[in-house]
């Protein structure tokens, strides 16, 4: 469409013709791709030859109701796509829409096709952790290198990583590493590093139990010692965020064990916060010693004398300057033992159907001991106060 505007000067005479053309799209949007789990698709841009402001909208397409678009061209899924359960019209993970760009009365359209790619995916934490760094540890050094693929766990605690160049069978030999972030329901920072193997076609749960599995020389012995008879795959993919069907279910067992191990990992990573030692080294040494304890008896992670020896040995191995006295380690072991004994119990479904009280126990236990540990390690409080 062309619009002619005539400007008159004085009593008439020469006029000026201005031609308005529809906006021109800056790129080809017919072959976009996004990773499953992603909301953001792209920012669509178009230019106007007359420098008028351009606004954007979704005007057509079989899958138009699945997307939203801002006036400045930011295109997003309304609900993050799931590769295993596509919601596009033909269920082939290819989404078809038409976008319009308008400047004044002029409009142009472009066909936008988005392909959704399959991802390695999973959950971070025995309680959901958002904002954790998750990466594929391609060279098994437990450090994020420039060449390694990484992401952050989202606001629900899930993560998605591209499968590009990572072909493997059911349980992959390459590991995932997660660190940092915040426990969503507990409102506590995660100080621990956790590991898990990649699962090719299942969501994996990166948690304390999966961390021990990575560090164990024999995962079958470890599982038997923990009283778990299910397969390794079943353990790794179990959704421990949901409530177990009964106290003897795999989910309930893993929740109890993860809470107890998570508490111990939290204390040890907080103990040495100021020392010149990597988070991975603390996590690895903690995991190795816990495996030795569990393989003797899984009750060891609740036994005060066993935990006392565990904390002292770890201190001697990591902290050569003996920052913490034996009395401090004994006090810590006593508290950890008492809390882990409480964590052996499932929450009362009658009085606490949502487990709010159970989470409150976790939150308060962190405040009771892990926060003071950090304050003591940073020399904010004295040993007596600790």
C-alpha positions in Angstrom: 0.0 0.0 0.0 1.4 3.5 -0.9 0.1 6.7 0.7 0.8 10.0 -0.9 1.0 13.1 1.3 1.0 16.6 -0.4 2.4 19.6 1.4 1.4 23.0 0.2 3.4 26.2 0.6 1.9 29.6 0.3 -0.7 29.8 -2.4 0.0 26.4 -3.9 2.7 25.3 -6.3 5.0 22.3 -5.9 4.1 19.4 -3.7 6.2 16.7 -1.9 5.2 13.0 -2.3 6.1 10.7 0.7 5.8 7.0 0.1 5.1 4.7 3.1 6.1 1.0 2.7 5.4 -1.9 5.0 8.2 -2.9 7.5 10.8 -5.3 6.3 11.8 -8.3 8.5 15.5 -8.4 9.4 15.9 -12.2 9.3 14.5 -15.4 8.0 12.4 -17.0 10.8 11.3 -20.1 9.0 13.8 -22.4 10.6 14.2 -21.6 14.3 15.0 -24.2 17.0 14.8 -24.1 20.8 15.6 -26.6 23.5 12.7 -28.2 25.3 11.9 -26.6 28.6 12.7 -23.1 27.2 10.1 -20.4 27.2 12.0 -17.8 25.1 12.2 -18.4 21.4 13.7 -15.3 19.7 13.3 -11.5 19.3 11.7 -10.8 15.9 12.8 -7.5 14.4 11.7 -5.5 11.4 12.7 -2.1 10.1 10.6 0.7 8.7 12.1 2.9 5.9 10.4 5.9 7.3 11.6 5.3 10.8 8.2 4.8 12.3 7.8 2.7 15.4 7.1 -1.0 14.6 4.8 -3.2 16.7 4.5 -7.0 16.5 1.7 -9.5 17.0 0.9 -13.2 16.3 -1.9 -13.2 13.7 -2.2 -16.7 12.3 -0.8 -20.2 12.3 -1.9 -23.6 13.5 -0.1 -23.2 16.8 -0.6 -19.5 17.5 -2.5 -20.0 20.8 0.7 -21.6 22.3 2.7 -18.4 22.1 2.9 -14.9 23.4 4.6 -11.9 21.8 5.5 -8.5 23.3 4.9 -5.3 21.3 8.7 -5.1 20.8 8.9 -8.6 19.2 9.9 -10.9 22.0 8.4 -14.3 21.1 7.8 -16.9 23.8 6.0 -20.1 24.5 3.2 -19.7 27.0 4.1 -23.1 28.5 7.6 -24.5 28.1 7.5 -27.2 25.4 8.1 -30.9 26.3 9.8 -32.9 23.6 8.4 -36.2 24.9 4.8 -34.7 24.9 4.6 -32.2 22.0 1.6 -29.9 21.9 1.9 -28.7 18.3 -0.9 -29.4 15.8 0.7 -32.5 14.3 2.6 -33.6 17.5 6.0 -33.6 15.7 7.7 -30.9 17.8 7.4 -28.3 14.9 5.4 -25.2 15.7 3.9 -23.0 13.0 2.8 -19.4 13.5 2.5 -16.2 11.5 3.8 -12.9 12.9 2.8 -9.4 11.7 4.9 -6.3 11.9 3.0 -3.0 11.7 4.1 0.6 11.3 1.2 3.0 11.0 -1.3 1.6 8.6 1.3 -0.6 6.9 1.7 -4.3 7.8 3.8 -7.2 6.7 3.8 -10.8 7.8 6.4 -13.6 8.1 6.0 -17.3 8.6 7.7 -18.5 11.8 8.5 -22.2 12.3 10.0 -23.4 15.6 11.5 -26.9 16.0 11.8 -28.2 19.6 15.0 -30.2 20.3 15.3 -33.1 22.8 17.4 -32.4 25.9 19.1 -34.1 28.8 16.8 -33.1 31.6 16.3 -33.5 35.3 15.7 -32.1 38.7 18.3 -30.4 41.0 18.1 -31.3 44.7 16.2 -33.6 47.0 14.2 -30.4 47.6 13.9 -28.3 44.4 16.8 -25.9 43.9 16.5 -22.9 41.6 19.4 -21.0 40.1 21.9 -23.9 40.4 24.6 -24.1 37.8 24.3 -27.5 36.0 26.9 -28.7 33.5 28.0 -31.7 31.6 31.4 -32.7 33.0 32.8 -34.0 29.8 36.4 -34.5 31.1 35.4 -35.7 34.6 37.3 -33.0 36.5 34.2 -31.8 38.3 34.9 -28.2 37.1 33.0 -26.1 34.6 35.4 -25.6 31.7 34.8 -23.2 28.8 34.0 -26.0 26.3 31.4 -27.7 28.5 27.7 -27.2 28.1 26.0 -25.6 31.1 22.7 -24.0 32.2 20.8 -22.9 35.4 18.0 -24.8 37.0 14.8 -22.9 36.5 12.3 -21.5 39.0 10.9 -24.9 39.6 14.3 -26.6 39.9 14.4 -28.3 36.5 17.3 -28.1 34.0 17.7 -28.8 30.3 20.9 -29.3 28.4 21.5 -30.0 24.7 22.2 -33.5 23.6 24.5 -32.3 20.8 27.5 -34.6 20.5 26.6 -36.7 23.6 25.4 -40.1 22.4 25.1 -42.8 25.0 22.9 -45.6 26.1 20.4 -45.7 29.0 22.8 -44.5 31.8 25.6 -42.5 30.4 29.2 -42.6 31.6 29.4 -38.8 31.5 28.4 -37.0 34.6 26.3 -34.0 35.5 27.4 -31.6 38.2 25.2 -29.1 40.0 26.3 -26.4 42.5 24.9 -23.4 44.2 21.3 -22.2 43.9 18.5 -21.8 46.5 16.2 -24.4 48.0 12.8 -23.0 46.9 10.7 -24.4 49.7 13.3 -24.0 52.4 14.5 -20.5 51.4 18.1 -21.6 52.1 21.2 -21.3 49.9 22.6 -24.6 48.7 26.3 -24.8 49.7 26.9 -28.3 48.4 28.0 -29.7 45.0 26.1 -32.7 43.7 26.7 -35.2 41.0 24.7 -37.7 38.9 25.1 -39.6 35.7 23.3 -38.4 32.6 20.2 -40.5 31.7 19.6 -40.7 28.0 15.8 -40.6 27.9 14.7 -40.0 31.5 14.7 -37.1 34.0 17.5 -37.6 36.5 17.5 -36.4 40.0 20.8 -34.8 41.1 20.8 -35.3 44.8 23.0 -36.6 47.7 22.2 -40.2 46.9 23.2 -39.8 43.2 26.4 -38.1 44.4 27.3 -41.2 46.4 26.5 -43.4 43.5 29.0 -41.5 41.3 31.7 -41.8 44.0 31.0 -45.4 45.0 33.3 -48.1 43.6 30.4 -50.6 43.7 27.0 -49.0 43.5 25.2 -52.3 44.1 26.9 -52.7 47.5 25.9 -49.1 48.3 22.3 -49.6 47.3 22.1 -52.9 49.3 23.6 -51.1 52.4 20.9 -48.4 52.1 18.2 -51.0 52.0 17.3 -50.2 48.3 16.4 -53.2 46.1 15.3 -51.4 43.0 17.4 -50.9 39.9 20.0 -48.2 39.6 17.9 -46.6 36.9 14.8 -46.5 39.1 16.8 -44.8 41.8 18.3 -42.2 39.6 15.0 -41.2 37.9 12.7 -41.3 40.9 10.9 -38.0 41.5 11.7 -37.4 45.2 9.9 -34.1 45.2 6.6 -35.9 45.3 5.1 -37.6 48.4 5.7 -41.3 48.6 2.8 -43.7 48.4 3.8 -45.3 51.7 6.8 -45.2 54.0 8.4 -48.3 52.4 8.1 -47.0 48.8 11.3 -46.2 46.9 10.3 -42.5 46.9 9.9 -42.4 50.6 13.1 -44.2 51.3 15.1 -41.9 49.0 13.5 -38.8 50.5 14.6 -39.8 54.0 18.1 -40.8 52.9 18.6 -37.7 50.8 17.5 -35.4 53.6 19.9 -37.0 56.0 22.8 -37.1 53.6 22.0 -33.6 52.4 22.2 -32.3 56.0 25.7 -33.9 56.4 26.9 -32.5 53.1 25.6 -29.1 54.1 27.5 -29.1 57.3 30.8 -30.3 55.8 30.6 -27.8 52.9 30.0 -25.0 55.5 32.8 -26.1 57.8 35.5 -25.4 55.3 34.1 -22.3 53.6 37.1 -20.2 54.3 39.9 -22.7 53.5 41.8 -22.9 50.2 40.0 -26.0 49.1 37.6 -26.6 46.2 33.9 -27.3 46.8 34.5 -30.5 44.7 37.2 -31.7 47.0 35.1 -31.2 50.1 32.1 -33.0 48.4 34.3 -35.8 47.2 36.0 -36.5 50.5 32.6 -36.3 52.3 31.0 -38.7 49.9 33.9 -41.2 50.1 33.8 -41.3 53.9 30.0 -41.5 54.0 30.1 -44.5 51.6 32.5 -46.2 54.0 30.2 -45.6 56.9 27.1 -46.7 55.1 28.7 -49.9 53.8 29.4 -50.9 57.4 25.9 -49.8 58.5 23.4 -47.3 57.2 22.6 -46.5 60.8 26.0 -44.8 60.9 24.7 -41.6 59.4 22.5 -41.3 62.5 24.9 -42.6 65.1 26.6 -39.9 67.3 29.9 -41.6 67.9 30.2 -42.6 64.2 29.5 -39.0 63.1 31.9 -37.7 65.7 34.7 -39.7 64.2 33.6 -38.8 60.7 33.8 -35.1 61.4 37.1 -35.3 63.2 38.7 -37.4 60.4 37.4 -35.1 57.7 38.7 -32.1 59.7 42.1 -33.7 60.1 42.3 -34.5 56.4 41.1 -31.1 55.1 42.0 -28.6 57.9 45.6 -29.2 58.9 45.5 -26.1 61.2 42.8 -27.6 63.4 40.4 -24.7 63.3 37.8 -26.8 65.0 38.4 -28.4 68.3 37.3 -31.9 69.2 34.5 -30.4 71.4 33.2 -28.5 68.4 33.1 -31.7 66.3 31.4 -33.6 69.1 28.7 -30.9 69.4 28.2 -31.0 65.7 28.0 -34.8 65.6 25.4 -34.8 68.5 23.2 -32.3 66.7 23.5 -34.0 63.3 22.7 -37.4 64.9 19.5 -36.0 66.6 18.3 -34.3 63.5 18.9 -37.3 61.2 17.0 -39.5 63.6 14.1 -37.2 63.3 14.5 -37.2 59.5 14.0 -41.0 59.5 10.3 -40.4 60.1 7.9 -39.5 57.4 5.6 -36.5 58.0 2.3 -37.2 59.6 -0.2 -37.3 56.7 -3.2 -36.6 59.0 -1.9 -33.5 60.7 0.6 -32.4 58.0 -0.7 -33.6 54.7 1.4 -31.3 52.6 4.6 -31.9 54.6 4.9 -28.2 55.6 5.9 -29.1 59.2 8.5 -31.6 57.8 10.1 -28.8 55.6 10.0 -26.5 58.6 12.1 -29.1 60.5 14.6 -29.0 57.6 14.7 -25.2 57.5 15.1 -24.8 61.2 17.8 -27.5 61.3 19.8 -25.5 58.7 19.3 -22.3 60.7 20.3 -24.1 64.0 23.6 -25.6 62.9 24.6 -24.7 59.3 24.3 -21.0 59.6 26.3 -20.9 62.9 29.0 -23.1 61.2 29.4 -20.5 58.5 29.5 -17.7 61.1 32.2 -19.6 63.1 34.2 -20.5 60.0 34.2 -16.8 59.0 35.2 -15.9 62.6 32.0 -13.9 63.1 31.3 -15.7 66.3 33.5 -17.4 68.9 33.8 -21.2 69.5 31.9 -20.9 72.8 29.0 -19.2 71.1 29.1 -21.8 68.3 
